[in-house]
Amino acid sequence: MADKMAELAAQQEGFLGVESARDEWLGITVSYWESLDAIKKWKRNSAHQVAQCRGKTEWYKKIALRVCKVERDKFFEM
């Protein structure tokens, strides 16, 4: 479902990108958007709402949601 949601999000206006990491105990997905309005529109997407509901009722014991502003981004490669 995470892959399907990433594909769907990529079609939404204002989508900038997504990063995801998973193992058997933890899954983290971070999506990046150009504005709070774009985030609100993604939240209202019906397929996304179904996935969120299933996540809460079927897949996860705990869910955290954070809306953050990225002020700076640096990447280092060794």
C-alpha positions in Angstrom: 0.0 0.0 0.0 2.9 2.4 0.7 4.1 2.0 -2.9 0.6 2.7 -4.2 0.2 5.8 -2.0 3.6 7.1 -3.2 2.6 6.6 -6.8 -0.8 8.4 -6.1 0.9 11.2 -4.2 3.3 11.8 -7.1 0.2 12.6 -9.2 -1.0 15.3 -6.8 -0.4 19.0 -7.4 2.3 20.3 -5.1 4.1 16.9 -4.5 7.8 17.3 -4.2 9.0 13.8 -3.3 8.9 10.9 -0.8 11.3 8.9 1.3 10.5 5.6 3.0 12.3 3.1 5.3 10.8 -0.2 6.7 11.8 -3.2 8.6 9.8 -5.8 10.5 9.1 -3.4 13.4 9.0 0.1 12.1 7.9 1.9 8.9 8.6 5.5 8.2 7.4 7.5 5.2 8.1 11.2 4.7 6.4 13.0 1.9 7.4 16.5 0.9 4.9 19.1 -0.4 5.3 22.7 -1.7 2.7 24.1 0.6 0.3 23.5 3.5 -2.6 23.7 1.0 -1.0 20.8 -1.0 -0.8 18.8 2.2 -4.5 19.5 3.0 -5.5 18.4 -0.5 -3.5 15.1 -0.1 -5.2 14.5 3.2 -8.6 14.8 1.5 -7.7 12.3 -1.2 -10.3 9.5 -0.9 -7.8 6.6 -1.7 -5.4 8.1 0.9 -8.2 8.3 3.5 -9.0 4.6 2.9 -5.3 3.7 3.3 -5.1 5.7 6.5 -8.1 4.0 7.9 -6.7 0.6 7.1 -3.4 1.5 8.7 -5.2 2.5 11.9 -7.5 -0.6 12.0 -5.4 -3.3 10.3 -1.7 -2.7 10.0 -0.3 -0.6 12.9 -0.5 -0.5 16.6 0.7 3.1 16.8 0.7 5.9 14.2 2.4 9.3 14.4 1.8 12.1 12.0 4.0 15.2 11.9 3.7 18.2 9.6 7.0 20.0 9.6 8.7 22.7 7.6 12.2 21.9 6.3 14.4 25.0 6.8 17.6 23.5 5.5 18.7 20.2 3.9 22.2 18.9 3.6 23.4 15.6 2.2 26.8 14.1 2.7 28.2 11.1 0.9 31.3 9.2 2.0 
